[in-house]
């Protein structure tokens, strides 16, 4: 399983498309057996917003008002946003004075969901 986390994102996307049912086994016990969409909804009640900025970018305090910062670099930021607010936060960012070049609303990666399940079980 460890090697799975380091594969190309292409493989993770293929898993999403091909696997409708997921069974997660840890130490011989079934931790989850069910639908992939339900798994993501239950353990990842947020979406990820990936924003890239023009020019020299921004300071961390410039984007801190827009929810939880997951990753920060001056030219890009990744935010975790509750699912129901993702579009609103994206709209607020686009209508701000920030030098936005691109914005992407995405699902949480499956590997992050699996890591969360394993950390809860310990």
Backbone torsions as a table, in degrees:
resi	resn	phi	psi	omega
1	UNK	NA	-35.6	-178.2
2	UNK	-56.8	-42.8	179.2
3	UNK	-63.6	-29.6	179.8
4	UNK	-59.8	-38.8	-176.7
5	UNK	-65.4	-20.4	-175.7
6	UNK	-102.4	3.8	178.7
7	UNK	-73.9	168.5	178.5
8	UNK	-63.4	151.5	178.8
9	UNK	-59.6	-27.3	178.5
10	UNK	-54.8	-42.6	180.0
11	UNK	-65.5	-39.4	178.8
12	UNK	-64.3	-40.0	177.8
13	UNK	-66.0	-37.0	177.7
14	UNK	-64.1	-39.0	177.3
15	UNK	-60.2	-44.7	179.4
16	UNK	-58.7	-41.9	-176.9
17	UNK	-74.7	-37.2	-173.5
18	UNK	-90.2	-30.3	-174.0
19	UNK	-103.9	113.1	176.6
20	UNK	-92.4	-30.2	179.5
21	UNK	-111.9	140.6	-178.4
22	UNK	-128.3	135.9	172.3
23	UNK	-123.4	122.8	179.0
24	UNK	-111.2	122.2	-178.0
25	UNK	-117.9	129.7	176.1
26	UNK	-132.6	127.0	180.0
27	UNK	51.6	42.3	175.8
28	UNK	79.5	0.5	-179.5
29	UNK	-114.9	141.8	178.0
30	UNK	-77.3	116.7	178.6
31	UNK	-88.3	-28.5	179.0
32	UNK	-157.3	138.2	175.7
33	UNK	-143.5	104.5	-178.8
34	UNK	176.3	-162.3	-175.9
35	UNK	-73.2	138.7	179.6
36	UNK	-61.7	-42.3	179.8
37	UNK	-62.6	-42.1	177.9
38	UNK	-64.5	-38.5	178.1
39	UNK	-59.3	-48.5	-179.4
40	UNK	-64.6	-42.6	179.7
41	UNK	-62.9	-40.1	-177.0
42	UNK	-72.5	-44.3	-173.1
43	UNK	-101.3	-5.9	178.0
44	UNK	-139.5	75.3	-177.5
45	UNK	-78.3	28.1	-179.4
46	UNK	-138.9	164.9	173.4
47	UNK	-113.5	168.5	179.9
48	UNK	-112.8	127.9	174.5
49	UNK	-106.9	122.6	178.4
50	UNK	-110.2	116.9	-176.3
51	UNK	-117.7	131.6	172.7
52	UNK	-112.1	147.5	-175.1
53	UNK	-117.7	153.3	177.9
54	UNK	-80.8	160.9	171.8
55	UNK	60.5	-133.7	-177.2
56	UNK	-79.7	-4.5	177.1
57	UNK	86.3	-149.4	-174.9
58	UNK	-136.3	170.8	173.1
59	UNK	-95.5	155.7	-178.0
60	UNK	-58.3	-38.8	179.7
61	UNK	-66.1	-21.2	177.6
62	UNK	-67.5	-27.0	-177.0
63	UNK	-112.6	-3.2	-175.1
64	UNK	-64.5	-22.6	179.6
65	UNK	-73.3	-13.0	-174.4
66	UNK	-96.1	38.8	177.3
67	UNK	91.6	-168.6	-173.3
68	UNK	-70.8	123.1	176.8
69	UNK	-83.3	121.8	-179.7
70	UNK	-93.1	-46.2	176.9
71	UNK	-139.0	141.1	179.7
72	UNK	-135.1	133.9	167.4
73	UNK	-140.3	152.5	-178.6
74	UNK	-55.4	-31.8	-178.9
75	UNK	-96.7	-3.2	177.9
76	UNK	-157.3	151.9	177.0
77	UNK	-142.6	145.0	174.4
78	UNK	-119.1	125.1	-179.1
79	UNK	-112.3	148.2	169.2
80	UNK	-103.5	125.8	-174.5
81	UNK	-132.6	134.1	174.7
82	UNK	-52.2	138.4	-175.5
83	UNK	-46.7	-45.5	-174.3
84	UNK	-69.2	-13.8	-179.0
85	UNK	-109.3	-0.8	-174.0
86	UNK	-56.7	-47.6	-179.2
87	UNK	-66.3	-39.7	179.8
88	UNK	-64.6	-43.2	179.5
89	UNK	-65.6	-41.5	177.5
90	UNK	-60.7	-43.5	178.2
91	UNK	-61.7	-44.8	179.9
92	UNK	-62.0	-40.3	179.0
93	UNK	-65.5	-45.0	-179.3
94	UNK	-65.9	-30.1	-179.8
95	UNK	-91.6	1.0	177.2
96	UNK	-81.5	-179.1	178.3
97	UNK	-87.6	6.4	-179.3
98	UNK	-68.6	144.4	-178.9
99	UNK	-80.0	66.3	-175.7
100	UNK	-70.7	129.6	174.7
101	UNK	-99.0	-41.1	-178.3
102	UNK	-155.5	153.0	176.6
103	UNK	-141.7	137.7	-178.7
104	UNK	-131.7	128.4	173.0
105	UNK	-100.4	123.3	-173.2
106	UNK	-136.2	162.5	173.5
107	UNK	-78.2	159.1	173.9
108	UNK	-68.0	145.2	179.1
109	UNK	-69.7	142.5	-179.2
110	UNK	-56.0	-39.4	-178.9
111	UNK	-61.0	-35.6	176.9
112	UNK	-67.2	-38.3	178.3
113	UNK	-65.0	-44.6	179.8
114	UNK	-63.7	-43.4	177.0
115	UNK	-58.0	-41.8	-179.6
116	UNK	-63.6	-43.4	178.7
117	UNK	-60.8	-45.0	179.8
118	UNK	-65.0	-36.9	179.9
119	UNK	-70.3	-31.9	177.6
120	UNK	-69.4	-37.7	-176.8
121	UNK	-70.9	-13.0	-176.7
122	UNK	-93.1	NA	NA
